[in-house]
Structures are given as C-alpha cells and as structure tokens.
Amino acid sequence: MNAERSWSLRTARPEDAEAVSNLLARSYPLLWTGRYEPALLDTVLPLVTRANPRLLASKRFFVAISEEGPIVGCGGWSLEAPGTGERAPGIGHIRHFATDADWVRHGIGRAILSRCTADAAAEGVRTLLADSAKGAEAFYAAFGFVPQGPSAPLIGGVVLPGTMMKLVLQEESSAISA
C-alpha cells in the first residue's frame, strides 16, 4: 500500500503546457495499451497528448501538484465541444483528464472532477458530457455520469472507441417564475 502522499490542486496556467503534455504522454499510453490496437494508438496519441493552450488559459482547467513539485494530475471542462468549438446552451464538456500512474488512487481525479462539476454548475451549466475512453467509464459512472452512446470523433474524424457519458447537474426548469 502507498504511504500517504501530499498534493495540492490549483488552476492551470499557460506556462504549465509542457508539464501537462508530459503527463498526458505518460498517462494515456499506459491506460490505453491493451484496450486499443497499436495502429490506432499510433494515430490517436499524437492528437491527444498535447496540452490545449486555450484550456490552460481558460481558468477551467486544473492541475494537481505533488509535494515534490511535478504535475501529477490534470483535467478541466469547457463550454466548447472538443474539436469543433461549438457551444450549446447549458452544456459543458469534461476535458483532458489524466493522473500519473504513480499517483492513482490518491483522490486526484475525484478532486478535479468535483471542482469541474461545482464550477460548471455555478456558471449555469445544466449538463456535462464526458467523452470517455475505454476503461474510464467506471470513473465517470462513480460520479453519476450515465452512458449516452459511442464517443465523438477526434480531430480529423479519427474515432477512439469509447462512450459518451452524461451528468445532469440541474434539471431544466419548465415553470415560469412570476
């Protein structure tokens, strides 16, 4: 069993780009190897292991910092759909979650997702969508996300098979206030 380890959560900054990219490049191959064909990973990993500068600057993306200093977890949300930039009223999108393999089961993903759901609800988001890769569905389901269908295509139309998950934060009001 791992000894208690300390980490803290903060809002990401544009200067975190290299450290976030390094975390994504370490995390995603470990999570996805054996779940996807190697040829698909060769195509997909270069598309998804780079930090998104707009997310880092959005104040909606968070990083977990270990007591030793490196970034060991990340994730956030946006109003824009990944890859398209399209917006739909009341809809938010969970984005770019990863935890360093040596730091899983320390509450990092849970803390980041809790922060995302609270912040999104405070901004009026009624529904969050998470495009879950294979193997991450249970993580999202533990927060109340429910499967909605297959994942959306990535940039360039490449499909990483997975599940689109949905969490209702606020039911849409049908009553009109007087």
SERO-4910 file (N, C-alpha, C, O; in steps of 0.05 Angstrom, whole numbers):
BEGIN
 pado doro    nc1    nc2    nc3   cac1   cac2   cac3    cc1    cc2    cc3    oc1    oc2    oc3
  Met    A     17    -24      0      0      0      0     18     25      0     38     25     13
  Asn    A      9     45    -15     24     70    -16     22     86     10      1     87     22
  Ala    A     44     98     18     44    115     41     28    140     33     26    147     10
  Glu    A     18    154     53      3    179     48     21    199     34     44    204     42
  Arg    A     11    210     12     27    229     -4     11    255     -6    -13    254     -7
  Ser    A     25    277     -6     12    303     -7     13    314    -35     32    311    -50
  Trp    A     -9    328    -41    -11    342    -66    -31    365    -62    -46    365    -43
  Ser    A    -31    384    -80    -49    406    -79    -61    411   -107    -49    403   -127
  Leu    A    -84    424   -107    -98    430   -132    -97    460   -137   -102    476   -119
  Arg    A    -92    467   -162    -93    495   -169   -103    498   -198   -103    478   -214
  Thr    A   -111    522   -205   -119    528   -233    -94    528   -250    -73    539   -243
  Ala    A    -97    515   -273    -74    513   -292    -68    541   -304    -85    559   -304
  Arg    A    -43    544   -313    -34    568   -325    -21    561   -352    -12    538   -356
  Pro    A    -20    580   -371     -8    574   -397     21    563   -395     29    546   -411
  Glu    A     36    571   -375     63    561   -372     64    532   -363     86    521   -361
  Asp    A     42    520   -357     41    492   -350     40    473   -374     39    449   -371
  Ala    A     40    484   -398     36    469   -422     55    445   -425     46    423   -430
  Glu    A     80    449   -421     99    427   -424     95    405   -403     95    381   -410
  Ala    A     90    413   -378     86    393   -357     60    377   -361     59    353   -356
  Val    A     39    391   -370     14    377   -376     17    358   -399      8    336   -399
  Ser    A     30    367   -421     36    350   -444     52    325   -435     46    303   -444
  Asn    A     71    329   -418     87    306   -409     70    287   -393     73    262   -396
  Leu    A     52    297   -376     34    280   -361     16    264   -379     12    240   -376
  Leu    A      4    277   -399    -14    264   -418      1    242   -433     -9    220   -437
  Ala    A     26    248   -441     42    229   -456     51    205   -439     55    184   -450
  Arg    A     53    209   -413     59    186   -395     34    170   -388     35    146   -387
  Ser    A     12    184   -384    -13    171   -374    -29    156   -395    -35    133   -392
  Tyr    A    -35    169   -418    -53    157   -437    -43    131   -449    -58    112   -450
  Pro    A    -18    129   -456     -9    102   -467    -12     80   -447    -19     57   -454
  Leu    A     -6     85   -421     -9     65   -401    -38     56   -398    -44     32   -395
  Leu    A    -56     75   -398    -85     69   -395    -97     55   -419   -115     38   -416
  Trp    A    -87     61   -443   -100     52   -467    -87     27   -480   -100     13   -495
  Thr    A    -62     22   -473    -49     -2   -484    -64    -27   -475    -70    -30   -451
  Gly    A    -70    -44   -494    -86    -68   -488   -115    -64   -492   -131    -83   -494
  Arg    A   -124    -39   -492   -153    -32   -496   -158    -24   -526   -180    -27   -536
  Tyr    A   -136    -15   -539   -138     -7   -567   -116    -19   -583    -95    -26   -572
  Glu    A   -120    -22   -608   -100    -33   -626    -76    -13   -628    -80     11   -628
  Pro    A    -52    -24   -630    -28     -7   -632    -29     13   -655    -20     36   -651
  Ala    A    -39      5   -678    -40     24   -700    -59     48   -694    -52     70   -702
  Leu    A    -81     43   -680    -99     64   -673    -85     83   -653    -87    107   -655
  Leu    A    -71     72   -634    -56     88   -614    -35    105   -628    -31    129   -621
  Asp    A    -22     94   -648     -1    109   -663    -14    134   -676     -1    154   -679
  Thr    A    -39    132   -684    -53    154   -697    -64    174   -676    -62    198   -679
  Val    A    -76    163   -655    -90    179   -635    -72    194   -615    -76    217   -610
  Leu    A    -52    180   -605    -36    192   -583    -24    219   -591    -24    237   -574
  Pro    A    -13    223   -615     -2    249   -621    -24    271   -621    -17    295   -616
  Leu    A    -49    264   -625    -71    284   -625    -79    291   -597    -88    314   -593
  Val    A    -77    273   -578    -89    278   -551    -69    281   -529    -77    285   -506
  Thr    A    -43    280   -534    -23    283   -513     -9    310   -513     12    313   -502
  Arg    A    -22    329   -525    -11    357   -524    -31    374   -508    -55    373   -512
  Ala    A    -20    390   -490    -37    408   -475    -50    428   -494    -38    437   -513
  Asn    A    -75    434   -488    -90    453   -504    -86    481   -492    -96    486   -470
  Pro    A    -73    499   -507    -68    526   -496    -93    541   -487    -93    555   -468
  Arg    A   -115    537   -502   -140    551   -495   -151    541   -469   -161    556   -453
  Leu    A   -149    514   -464   -158    503   -439   -141    513   -416   -151    521   -395
  Leu    A   -115    514   -420    -97    523   -399   -102    552   -391    -98    559   -368
  Ala    A   -110    568   -410   -115    596   -404   -144    602   -396   -151    625   -389
  Ser    A   -161    582   -396   -190    586   -392   -199    590   -363   -221    599   -358
  Lys    A   -182    583   -344   -189    583   -316   -209    561   -309   -221    561   -287
  Arg    A   -212    542   -327   -230    519   -324   -214    493   -325   -226    471   -328
  Phe    A   -188    495   -324   -171    471   -325   -154    471   -300   -144    492   -292
  Phe    A   -150    448   -288   -137    446   -262   -114    426   -263   -114    407   -278
  Val    A    -94    431   -246    -72    412   -243    -68    405   -214    -72    422   -196
  Ala    A    -60    380   -209    -52    371   -183    -22    371   -182     -8    361   -200
  Ile    A    -11    384   -161     18    387   -158     27    370   -134     16    372   -112
  Ser    A     46    352   -138     56    336   -116     73    353    -97     82    375   -104
  Glu    A     77    342    -73     94    357    -54    122    361    -64    136    379    -56
  Glu    A    131    343    -83    157    346    -95    158    367   -117    179    375   -126
  Gly    A    134    375   -127    133    396   -147    122    389   -174    110    406   -187
  Pro    A    125    364   -185    114    360   -211     84    358   -212     71    351   -192
  Ile    A     73    363   -236     44    360   -241     39    330   -243     51    316   -259
  Val    A     20    320   -226     14    291   -226    -15    285   -233    -24    262   -234
  Gly    A    -31    306   -239    -58    302   -248    -68    328   -262    -58    350   -257
  Cys    A    -87    324   -280    -98    347   -294   -126    340   -304   -134    317   -306
  Gly    A   -141    361   -310   -168    358   -321   -183    384   -319   -176    401   -303
  Gly    A   -203    386   -335   -219    410   -335   -245    407   -350   -254    385   -355
  Trp    A   -256    430   -357   -281    430   -372   -283    455   -389   -268    474   -385
  Ser    A   -300    454   -409   -304    477   -427   -333    479   -435   -348    460   -433
  Leu    A   -341    502   -444   -367    506   -456   -366    496   -485   -387    490   -497
  Glu    A   -343    496   -497   -340    488   -525   -336    458   -528   -321    446   -512
  Ala    A   -349    446   -547   -345    418   -553   -317    413   -563   -307    428   -579
  Pro    A   -304    392   -553   -276    386   -563   -276    382   -593   -293    369   -605
  Gly    A   -256    394   -605   -252    390   -634   -268    408   -652   -260    415   -674
  Thr    A   -292    417   -643   -309    433   -660   -311    462   -651   -315    480   -667
  Gly    A   -308    466   -625   -311    493   -614   -340    502   -612   -346    525   -604
  Glu    A   -359    484   -620   -387    491   -619   -397    493   -590   -387    478   -573
  Arg    A   -416    510   -586   -429    513   -559   -459    507   -562   -472    513   -582
  Ala    A   -469    495   -541   -498    491   -538   -506    501   -511   -492    496   -491
  Pro    A   -528    516   -510   -537    527   -484   -539    506   -462   -552    485   -466
  Gly    A   -527    511   -439   -529    494   -416   -512    469   -416   -513    453   -398
  Ile    A   -495    466   -437   -479    442   -439   -450    448   -435   -439    468   -446
  Gly    A   -436    432   -419   -407    434   -414   -394    408   -421   -408    387   -424
  His    A   -368    408   -425   -353    385   -434   -329    380   -416   -313    398   -412
  Ile    A   -327    356   -405   -304    348   -389   -281    344   -408   -284    332   -430
  Arg    A   -257    354   -401   -234    354   -419   -208    344   -407   -202    351   -384
  His    A   -193    329   -422   -165    322   -418   -158    314   -389   -140    325   -377
  Phe    A   -172    294   -379   -166    284   -352   -143    263   -353   -142    247   -371
  Ala    A   -125    265   -334   -103    246   -332    -91    247   -304    -90    268   -292
  Thr    A    -82    224   -295    -67    222   -269    -43    205   -274    -44    185   -287
  Asp    A    -20    214   -263      4    199   -265      0    172   -253    -13    169   -232
  Ala    A     10    151   -265      6    123   -256     15    119   -227      2    104   -213
  Asp    A     35    133   -218     45    131   -191     27    145   -171     31    143   -147
  Trp    A      7    160   -181    -10    176   -163    -39    169   -164    -56    182   -152
  Val    A    -46    147   -179    -74    139   -179    -82    130   -152    -66    121   -136
  Arg    A   -108    132   -146   -120    123   -120   -111    142    -97   -110    133    -73
  His    A   -105    167   -103    -99    186    -83   -119    209    -82   -115    229    -69
  Gly    A   -142    205    -97   -163    225    -97   -160    248   -116   -176    267   -116
  Ile    A   -140    247   -133   -134    269   -151   -156    272   -172   -167    294   -175
  Gly    A   -163    251   -186   -184    252   -207   -210    261   -194   -225    277   -206
  Arg    A   -217    249   -171   -242    256   -157   -242    286   -150   -263    299   -154
  Ala    A   -220    296   -140   -219    325   -133   -222    343   -157   -236    363   -156
  Ile    A   -209    336   -179   -211    352   -203   -239    351   -214   -250    372   -222
  Leu    A   -251    327   -216   -278    325   -227   -298    339   -208   -317    352   -219
  Ser    A   -295    338   -182   -312    352   -164   -310    382   -168   -331    396   -168
  Arg    A   -286    392   -172   -282    421   -177   -296    429   -204   -309    450   -205
  Cys    A   -293    412   -224   -305    418   -250   -335    419   -248   -348    437   -259
  Thr    A   -347    399   -235   -376    399   -233   -387    422   -218   -407    434   -225
  Ala    A   -373    430   -196   -382    452   -180   -380    478   -195   -398    495   -196
  Asp    A   -357    482   -209   -353    507   -224   -372    509   -247   -383    530   -253
  Ala    A   -376    486   -261   -395    486   -284   -423    493   -275   -437    509   -288
  Ala    A   -432    481   -253   -459    487   -243   -461    516   -235   -482    529   -240
  Ala    A   -440    527   -223   -440    556   -215   -442    574   -239   -452    597   -237
  Glu    A   -433    565   -262   -434    581   -287   -459    575   -303   -462    585   -325
  Gly    A   -478    560   -292   -503    555   -305   -504    531   -323   -524    527   -338
  Val    A   -483    515   -323   -484    491   -339   -503    471   -327   -502    466   -303
  Arg    A   -521    460   -343   -541    441   -333   -533    412   -337   -540    394   -322
  Thr    A   -517    408   -359   -509    381   -366   -479    381   -374   -470    398   -389
  Leu    A   -465    361   -363   -437    357   -370   -435    331   -387   -447    311   -380
  Leu    A   -419    333   -408   -413    309   -425   -384    302   -421   -366    320   -421
  Ala    A   -378    276   -419   -351    266   -417   -347    245   -439   -361    225   -438
  Asp    A   -329    250   -457   -323    231   -478   -303    211   -467   -279    216   -468
  Ser    A   -312    189   -456   -296    171   -440   -282    150   -458   -295    136   -474
  Ala    A   -256    148   -455   -241    126   -468   -248    100   -454   -258    100   -432
  Lys    A   -243     78   -468   -247     51   -456   -232     50   -429   -209     58   -427
  Gly    A   -245     39   -409   -233     36   -383   -238     59   -364   -235     55   -340
  Ala    A   -247     82   -374   -252    105   -356   -282    107   -349   -289    124   -333
  Glu    A   -298     91   -361   -327     93   -357   -334     90   -327   -352    105   -317
  Ala    A   -321     72   -313   -328     68   -285   -321     92   -268   -335     99   -249
  Phe    A   -299    106   -275   -292    131   -261   -315    151   -263   -324    162   -243
  Tyr    A   -325    156   -288   -346    175   -291   -372    165   -279   -387    181   -268
  Ala    A   -378    139   -282   -403    128   -271   -404    132   -240   -425    136   -229
  Ala    A   -381    131   -227   -380    135   -198   -389    163   -190   -397    167   -167
  Phe    A   -388    181   -209   -398    209   -204   -426    213   -213   -437    235   -211
  Gly    A   -439    192   -224   -466    195   -233   -469    199   -263   -492    201   -273
  Phe    A   -447    199   -278   -449    200   -307   -462    175   -317   -457    153   -306
  Val    A   -479    177   -337   -491    153   -349   -484    152   -379   -482    173   -392
  Pro    A   -481    128   -389   -474    125   -418   -496    136   -436   -520    133   -431
  Gln    A   -488    149   -458   -506    160   -477   -503    149   -505   -521    152   -522
  Gly    A   -481    135   -510   -475    125   -537   -446    125   -542   -430    129   -524
  Pro    A   -438    121   -567   -410    120   -574   -396    147   -572   -410    168   -573
  Ser    A   -370    147   -569   -355    172   -567   -356    187   -594   -362    176   -615
  Ala    A   -350    213   -591   -349    230   -615   -322    227   -629   -302    220   -616
  Pro    A   -321    232   -655   -295    231   -669   -276    253   -659   -285    274   -650
  Leu    A   -251    247   -660   -230    266   -653   -224    284   -677   -237    282   -697
  Ile    A   -205    301   -674   -196    318   -695   -189    301   -720   -176    281   -717
  Gly    A   -198    310   -743   -193    295   -768   -211    271   -772   -206    255   -790
  Gly    A   -231    269   -755   -250    247   -758   -241    220   -747   -256    200   -750
  Val    A   -218    219   -735   -208    194   -723   -226    187   -699   -233    204   -683
  Val    A   -233    162   -697   -251    153   -675   -235    136   -656   -223    116   -664
  Leu    A   -235    144   -631   -224    128   -609   -248    115   -595   -262    129   -580
  Pro    A   -254     90   -600   -278     78   -589   -279     82   -559   -260     77   -544
  Gly    A   -302     90   -550   -307     95   -522   -336    101   -518   -353     94   -535
  Thr    A   -343    115   -497   -371    120   -490   -375    149   -483   -360    161   -467
  Met    A   -395    162   -495   -403    189   -487   -419    185   -462   -439    171   -461
  Met    A   -410    199   -441   -424    198   -414   -436    225   -408   -426    246   -417
  Lys    A   -458    225   -394   -474    249   -388   -480    251   -358   -487    231   -346
  Leu    A   -477    275   -347   -485    281   -320   -503    305   -319   -495    326   -329
  Val    A   -527    302   -309   -545    324   -306   -539    338   -279   -541    326   -258
  Leu    A   -531    364   -281   -525    379   -257   -549    394   -247   -553    396   -223
  Gln    A   -566    403   -265   -590    418   -258   -612    410   -278   -607    412   -302
  Glu    A   -635    402   -268   -657    397   -286   -666    424   -298   -667    444   -284
  Glu    A   -673    423   -323   -683    447   -336   -711    454   -325   -728    437   -323
  Ser    A   -714    478   -317   -739    487   -304   -760    491   -326   -755    505   -346
  Ser    A   -783    479   -322   -806    483   -341   -825    504   -330   -843    513   -345
  Ala    A   -822    511   -305   -840    531   -294   -830    559   -299   -806    564   -300
  Ile    A   -848    577   -304   -841    605   -308   -845    620   -282   -866    619   -270
  Ser    A   -824    634   -274   -826    649   -249   -843    674   -253   -843    687   -274
  Ala    A   -858    679   -232   -876    703   -233   -862    727   -224   -873    749   -223
***
